[in-house]
Amino acid sequence: MISYEFPLNERVRTMLRLEDLFFRFSRFIESSESPDHHAALGVLFEILEVACRADLKSDLLQELDRQKKVLNSLHNNPEISEDALDTVIAEIEQTCTTLLKTSGKIGQHLREDEWLMGIKQRAVIPGGVCEFDLPSYHYWQHQPAESRREALHGWIAPLLPLRDGISILLKLLRESGRTHHFTAFHGSFQQMQGGRVAQMLRVSLDTELPCIPEVSANKYALNIRFVEAKYTAKTALYDQDVAFDLTFCSLQ
């Protein structure tokens, strides 16, 4: 099965983008090759851009605190493991404490680094980080891999509490959903929502099906259109019946 996640509000959209960026950074930094560390630095700049929303940290803290209260209310529920519940609550408390200790705007330590910001400005220009443009960066790229990796870890470290908070909330969001099986006849599916609002939808289908879902949803109706999986700008409806699983995810 291949799953597609569709955020239905801006907060979840931002969290999913940051989750993907943090994942890509972690993969690039594992390498010892200079081009991969260059890619990691580029992803770091993307994280900075996405995370620059002034209210992101406060939004995360508010939602984490709300989820902690919801989870605390589940104590003494015979259907829920107390140990598992206490573990999640402890993770939330630890992450909130670390986020609260993060002073200033998210990523401020990067914005105050003139050398990094010089690279960031040149990076948006095609071929703008060549050795004749940024000789000091060229020198950095020729340092031992462990030295470059240590620098990258230092630059990402103040952003990790943000990553941890997002990871907790997305885990709770994904686990909140109930999965139902449906069939899209001739590639189209519609369902009336009756005022039900989800924060994210997950559509899962067989990887062998040569189609991808396009989702349009609001509190009144959900429309899923399966289109042919072709590498072209124009899309055409996949005019076959498509069996798929649909999960509505929403934090309590």
N, C-alpha and C positions, 0 to 999 in steps of 0.2 A: 504494500500500500504506500501511496505517496500522499502526504497531507499538506494542505494549503491553509494558512491562518490569515483571516481577514479582520483587522481591527475596526471597530465601529465607533471609536471616538479618538480624539487627538492624544489623550494621555497614553492609551494602549499603543497607539501608532508610534509614539516617541519611544516607549519602552522596548518595543520590538526592534526598532531601528538600532537602539543602543545595544541591545542584547546581541544582535548580529555583528555590530562593530567590535564589541569587546571580544567576541568569539574569534573574529578574524585577526585581531591584534594578537591574541594568545597563540594562534597558530603560526603567524609570521615570526613572532619572537622566539619560538622554539628552534627555528633554523639558525644555522651558523653563517649563512650566506649574506653578503652585504646587500644584494638586491631585495632580499626578504626583509631585512631590517629597514631598508628604505621604504618598502611597502608598509611596514608596521608604523613608521613615523607618519606616513600619509593617512593611515587609519586613525592614528591619534589625533590628527588635525580634524578629521571628520567627527570624531567623538566630541571634540571641543565645540564644533559648530552646532551639533545636535543638542548638546547638553547646556547650551548657553542661555536657555530660557530661565529668566530670573526666578520663576515660581516653581521650578522643577524640584528642588530640594524640599521645599515646604510641602509640595503636593505629595511627595514620597513619604515624608514624615507623618503627615495627616492620615494617609491611607494605611501605612504600617501600624499606626496607633489604633486605627479603627479595626483593622484585622486582628490585632492583639486582643481587643475587647470581645470581638466575635468568638475568637478561639477560647478565651477564658470562660465564656458562657457555656462552652461544650464540656467542661469538666463534669465528671460523674455521669457522663453518658455511657451506658454499657456497650454501645456499638463503636466506641472510639477508644483507641489505645491511649492511655494516660501518658505513657512514656513518649510516644510519638508527638502527642500534643505539647507536652512540656518542652520537647526538643525544638519544635517550630517556634514556640513562644520565646524561648531563650535566644534563638537566632534573630528574631525580630528585635528583641530588646538590645542585643549586642550591636546590631546594625544601626538602630536608632541612636544609640549612644555615640557610635563612631561618626555618624552623619552630623550630629549636633556639635561635635568637636571640630568639624570642618568649617573653618571661618572663611568669610568672604564669599565671593561669587564662585561658582563651580568652574574650575579650570583657570583661576586667576594666576596660579603659579606659572602656568604656561604663557599666559598673555604678558607677564612681566619679564619673560626671558627674551631679550632682544635677538639673540642668536636664532632661537627657534622660530620666532615670528618673522625673521628675515627669510628663513627657509620656507615658511608657510606662504609668504607673499610671492616668492619665486615659483613655488610648486604649482600655482594655478596657471602659469604660463607654459604652454607646450615646450618641453625640453628646457625649461627654465632653471633646472638645478644641475646643469652641466658643470664640469670642473672649473671652467673659465668664468662661470657666473658666481659660483660659491666655492672657492678653493678651500676654505676652512671646513666645509661640509665634505668635500672630496677627501680631505685629510681624515676626518672622523670615520668615513666609510672604509678607510684602510687601516683602522685600528683593529686590534684583536677582537674576535667575535664576542668574547666574554665581556670586554670593556664596553662594546656597543650595547650588549644585552643589559648590562648593569645600568647604563644610562637610560635605556628605554623603561626598565623597571622603575627607576626613580621618577620618571616623568608620569607614568601611569598610576603610581601608588596613591596619590591623593584622590584619584577618581574611582578607586576600587570600592569604597563604601557605597557609591552610587550604583555600581554594578551589582553589589550584593543585595541592595534594597530592591532593585529591579528584578533580580533573580528570584527572590522570595515571592514578590507579588505575582510574577508571571507563573510561577509554580502553583500558587494557590488558585490563580485564575484558570489555568489549564485543568487542574484537578476538580474544579467546581462544576464542570459540564457533564451533561448526560448525552450519550451518543444514541442516535436513532438512524435506522437504515431506511433509505428512500430510493426511488427510481425516477430519474429525469427522462420522461418520454420524449423521444426525438430531440434530446439534448436540452430540454427546457424544464424548469421546475419552479413552481410558485407556491407559497404558503402564506396564509394570512396570519398576522402576528397577534392580533387582538390586544394591542397595547403592550405586549411583552417586549422588553428591551434587553438585549444582550450587549456585552462589551466586546466580545470577539466571537467569531464563527470559525470552526475548523471543518473543512471539507476533505474527506479522505476517499480515494478511489484506487483501483488497481493500476499499478504502474504500467501495465501493458496496454491500457486504454490510451489511444493517441489523441487525447483531448485535455483541456485545462478549464477550470471553472472561472467564471466572471460573476461577481456577487454585487447585488444592489439590495440594500436593506434599510428599513426604518422600523418604527414601532408599529406600523400598520401592515407592512407586507415584506416578504423576503422573495427575491427573484434570483435564481441561479441559472446561468446560461453557459453551457459547455461548448467551447469552440475548438476547432481543429488545432492541434499542437504543431504549428508550422512557424518557421523562423522568418516570418514576413510581417510587415506592418499591418497588412489587411487581415482581418479575422473572418472566418466563416463558421457558421453554426455546425456543430458535429451532429448530423442528423441521424443519430442512432440512440437507442435507449441506453442510459448510463446508470448503473447501480453505484450508489455512494453512501458513505456514512456522514452524518451531519451532527456536529456538537455545538450546542449553545453554551458559551462560557461567560459567567458573570460573577463578580465578587459580591458576597453578601453585604 
